[in-house]
C-alpha cells in the first residue's frame, strides 16, 4: 500500500488531489530545468497545470518546498544503485559491474539533473532540509562502497593506508560532480561513453586495488 500524502492542513489526499499534486510537481520539475529556481513562480506552475495559485498552496508552502519533494522522490530511486554495489567485483565481470554502477549513477543525474543541482546547492548553503535529503540519498551508497573497499583492504588487495570511507567519499564526489556537468567536457572529446568507461576503471581500481586483466 502506498503511504499517505498530506496537504498543508494535514489532511490525507484522495486520488484526485494526489493527481493534481503530481501534476504540480511535474510542472515544477520542467520549469526548474528551464531556468534558475528564483525565476520560477507559483503562478507559472499553476498556469501550466491549468489551476490556480491557491490550489498550489494547498499542497506546498512555496516553490522551494515543491523542489524538496522532488528531491525526496529522486532519493527513493537510489536503492537500485545499492543493488549494483553489492554484486561481485572480481575479474572482468567486476569491471562490467563497475560500468553498470557508473552508468546507473549518471542515468540518475540525467533524469533528475535540475532538482539534484538545486538540492546540492541548497545543502552546501546550509539548508538543513536539503542537506538531510542529500544525506539520505548518498550515505547508504557511501557505506556500501566503503564496505567493499574495506573487504579488499582486509584481503590485501588495497593499500592499508587507504581509508575505506575516505576512498568511498572520494569516488562518490567524483561521480556526482562529473555526472552533474560531464557535457562541459565534450570539447575535450569526452563523450558520455568515454566518461563511463574512464570512471568505471577508476572505480574498479579503487574497490579492488587491481586491474581486471
C-alpha positions in Angstrom: 0.0 0.0 0.0 1.3 3.5 -0.9 2.0 5.9 2.0 -0.5 8.6 2.7 0.2 12.1 1.2 -1.0 15.1 3.2 -1.9 18.6 2.2 -0.7 21.7 4.0 -3.5 21.3 6.7 -2.5 17.7 7.4 -5.4 16.0 5.6 -4.8 12.9 3.7 -5.2 13.4 -0.1 -7.6 11.4 -2.1 -6.8 10.0 -5.6 -7.9 13.2 -7.4 -6.0 15.5 -5.1 -2.9 13.3 -5.4 -3.1 13.5 -9.2 -3.3 17.3 -9.0 -0.3 17.4 -6.7 1.6 15.1 -9.0 0.9 17.4 -12.0 2.1 20.4 -10.0 5.3 18.6 -9.2 5.8 17.6 -12.9 5.3 21.3 -13.9 7.8 22.4 -11.2 10.4 19.9 -12.5 10.0 21.2 -16.1 10.3 24.8 -15.1 13.4 24.4 -12.8 15.1 22.6 -15.7 14.5 25.6 -17.9 15.6 28.4 -15.6 17.0 29.3 -12.2 14.8 28.5 -9.2 14.5 32.1 -8.3 12.8 32.8 -11.6 10.1 30.1 -11.2 6.9 31.4 -9.7 3.8 29.7 -8.2 1.6 31.5 -10.7 3.5 30.0 -13.7 3.5 26.5 -12.2 -0.3 26.7 -11.6 -0.8 28.1 -15.1 1.0 25.1 -16.6 -1.3 22.8 -14.8 -4.5 24.8 -15.6 -5.2 25.6 -12.0 -4.8 28.5 -9.5 -2.0 29.5 -7.2 -4.5 28.8 -4.3 -4.5 25.2 -5.4 -0.7 25.1 -5.3 -0.6 26.4 -1.8 -2.9 23.6 -0.7 -0.1 21.2 -1.2 3.2 23.2 -0.9 4.3 26.2 1.1 6.3 27.6 -1.8 8.2 26.6 -4.9 11.3 25.5 -2.9 9.2 23.1 -0.9 7.9 21.5 -4.1 11.5 21.1 -5.3 12.3 19.5 -1.9 9.6 16.9 -2.5 11.0 16.2 -6.0 14.4 15.7 -4.4 12.9 13.3 -1.9 11.3 11.4 -4.8 14.7 11.2 -6.6 16.3 9.9 -3.4 14.0 6.9 -3.5 15.5 5.8 -6.8 18.9 5.3 -5.2 18.4 1.7 -3.8 18.8 0.3 -7.3 22.3 1.7 -7.3 22.9 -0.1 -3.9 21.9 -3.4 -5.5 24.7 -2.9 -8.1 27.2 -2.1 -5.4 26.5 -5.4 -3.7 27.3 -7.6 -6.8 30.7 -9.2 -7.4 33.7 -7.1 -8.3 36.0 -10.0 -9.2 37.8 -10.2 -12.6 36.5 -8.9 -15.9 33.0 -9.3 -14.5 33.9 -6.8 -11.9 34.8 -4.2 -14.5 31.4 -4.8 -16.2 29.8 -4.3 -12.8 31.7 -1.0 -12.3 30.5 0.2 -15.6 26.9 -0.6 -14.6 27.3 1.3 -11.3 28.7 4.4 -13.1 26.1 4.3 -15.8 23.3 4.0 -13.2 24.7 7.0 -11.3 24.9 9.1 -14.5 21.4 8.0 -15.6 20.1 9.1 -12.2 21.6 12.5 -12.7 20.3 12.7 -16.3 16.8 12.1 -15.1 16.8 14.5 -12.1 19.6 16.9 -13.0 17.9 20.2 -12.2 16.4 19.0 -9.0 19.7 17.4 -7.8 21.6 20.6 -8.7 19.3 22.7 -6.6 19.4 20.1 -3.8 23.2 20.1 -3.6 23.5 23.9 -3.8 20.9 24.4 -1.1 22.6 21.7 1.1 26.0 23.4 0.6 24.5 26.8 1.6 23.3 25.3 4.9 19.6 24.4 4.2 19.1 21.6 6.7 16.1 20.2 4.8 18.1 19.7 1.6 21.1 18.5 3.5 19.0 15.8 5.1 17.6 14.7 1.7 21.1 14.6 0.2 22.5 12.6 3.1 19.6 10.1 2.9 20.4 9.6 -0.8 24.2 9.3 -0.6 25.1 7.9 2.8 23.8 4.4 2.1 25.9 4.3 -1.1 28.9 5.7 0.8 28.6 2.9 3.4 28.0 0.1 0.8 31.1 1.2 -1.2 33.2 1.6 1.9 32.4 -2.0 2.9 33.5 -3.3 -0.5 36.8 -1.3 -0.2 37.3 -2.5 3.4 36.9 -6.1 2.3 39.5 -5.7 -0.5 41.9 -4.0 2.0 41.5 -6.8 4.5 42.3 -9.3 1.8 45.5 -7.3 1.0 44.4 -6.0 -2.4 44.0 -2.4 -1.4 46.8 -0.5 0.4 46.4 -0.3 4.2 46.9 3.5 4.1 43.6 3.9 2.2 40.7 4.5 4.5 37.6 2.8 3.1 35.2 5.7 3.9 37.6 8.3 2.6 38.0 6.4 -0.6 34.3 5.8 -0.9 33.6 9.5 -0.4 36.2 10.5 -3.0 34.6 8.2 -5.6 31.1 9.4 -4.9 32.2 13.0 -5.1 33.9 12.3 -8.4 30.9 10.6 -9.8 28.5 13.2 -8.6 30.5 16.1 -9.9 31.1 14.6 -13.3 27.5 13.3 -13.7 26.3 16.8 -12.9 28.4 18.5 -15.6 30.0 16.0 -18.0 28.7 17.9 -21.0 31.3 20.6 -20.3 34.0 18.0 -21.2 32.6 17.4 -24.7 35.1 19.9 -26.1 37.9 17.6 -25.0 36.4 14.7 -26.8 34.8 13.2 -23.6 31.6 11.6 -24.7 29.2 10.0 -22.2 30.5 6.5 -23.1 34.1 7.7 -22.6 33.2 9.1 -19.2 31.5 5.9 -18.1 34.5 3.8 -19.2 37.1 6.0 -17.5 35.1 6.4 -14.3 34.4 2.6 -14.2 38.1 1.8 -14.4 38.9 4.3 -11.6 36.1 2.9 -9.5 37.1 -0.7 -10.1 40.7 0.1 -9.3 39.6 1.9 -6.1 37.4 -1.0 -4.9 39.6 -3.9 -5.9 43.1 -2.4 -5.8 44.0 -4.0 -9.2 43.3 -4.4 -12.9 40.6 -6.8 -14.2 43.2 -8.2 -16.7 
